[in-house]
Amino acid sequence: MKKKIEILDSTLRDGSQGEGISFSVSDKLKIAGVLDKFGVDFIEAGNPYSNPKDAEFFEQASKLHFTTAKLAAFGSTVRKDTAPEDDEGLRALLAAGTKLVVVFGKTWKLHVDCILGVTPSENLEMIASTIEYLRKNGRNVFFDAEHFFDGYKTDPDYALEVLKTAAKAGASTLVMCDTNGGSFPEDISRAVRDVCKTVKTPLGIHCHNDTGCAAANTISAVRTGVCHVQGTFTGIGERCGNAALSTVIPDLQLKLGYSIVSPERLATLSKTARFINEVTNVRLPASLPYVGKSAFAHKAGMHADGVAKQHETYEHIDPELVGSRRSFLLSEASGRSSVLPRLQVFDGSLTKSSSETKAVTEKLKELEHAGFQFEAAAASFELMAMRELGRFTPHFEIDHYRIISSMDSIDGQKYTEKANALVKVRVGDRYEITADEGEGPVNAIDKALRKALEVFYPELKKMHLIDFKVRVVTSDDSTAAITRVLIESTDGETTWTTVGASRDIINASVIALTDSLEYMLKDK
Ligand SMILES: [Zn+2]
């Protein structure tokens, strides 16, 4: 039978240390919900002592019912010269009310001396008294041995002593942390091998990515004997981040045969990663293994041809196993072999020499010549192909729009930018006229258009723009140059990109916006 590996997700605790990341209580509740649904074993949700928001989270989360995951509160060992029952940090940890707590303690003598200012034996006593106190209060305790690998390098006997002390005091899992993230896989496996020889308590691994090796280090630890893996779902975290569970989980399960979640749950990996980053308001790196937008994207030419014939030629796994989609990047140089697989989604009988394939390829070349670019705008390509194949019925038409954009000075000095948009749309035989104002003309027309369409299609409320890119395409006549606008939109679960091009930047934006709204509505 395949060995079971436990997963602890620390997106809500270690992930929140990442630059630019700030979770509200409601964000945290949403993320905890999807992590549970995905099937992680433990959710380390925050430090109730250091952050009052976390204390509120634990209060609210206690009313929720998780089906798979157990919530854990995180905190440190007792302060020096303090009895556990008088320690505010431990009080907060107990007040969080979770059955499971994770406490971290110092393992590296440099920290014991410089940061805590205690003797090595005092540090061991602090670890023991903390864990014993928490156990006495009915808690299951995981012990995070902070800076374990740095400590092990300089004084292996002491690092081992720390683990043994924690085990003796009642910790049920001992987690070796590469807190500074500076190790390589060999360093990790060497230390883990030694620990496995003397420590019989279940072992875990927690890696940071400062050498770019967090995933490799985690896998190396598992192959050497640990059975508990910590990380953040998409790799967010302090400095260069933590081991990305969205990489480590499929690596372990699909490549190495460990058992983590059911195949059905693994097939929600991409969706879960996108949802978490959407709530986090961080873009998912395109090249993130398994779940990034480029993970299964093939550029024109031999690769696209090869994958179309047999996907194994240029893919290490079937993207569906992790809920990702294969895509073929398009450009005017790509030709019919790149266009064909996208058309076969609509009609499996089409071939490279079908007239439809030729027509769409011609249209692609024509539009790219006019300034459009479809490589990054798969949604616009799909709509264009549907139009060419006669499979597209528009959900609305813009009858007309007007935009007034102005800049007013206040006291002859400061300037305020304003834009107002008026739009009239037709849906069937009904018309709707709306107006709105925004920060700049594109924002104003986006708001007015959406307001008009939400009358007919309330589901558009779920959608919003996440990125807007403008590029000048031709530079021969700079003010009359063609402008290309790329818009990335999301409904909270999936993302799609559309393109518009025109000599008028507003018009280019309206073309891309229209496609974006049509794409959201296409299956309705
Ligand atoms: Zn960490």
Residues whose N, C-alpha, C, O or C-beta is under 5 A from the ligand:
A	BS01	ZN	D14
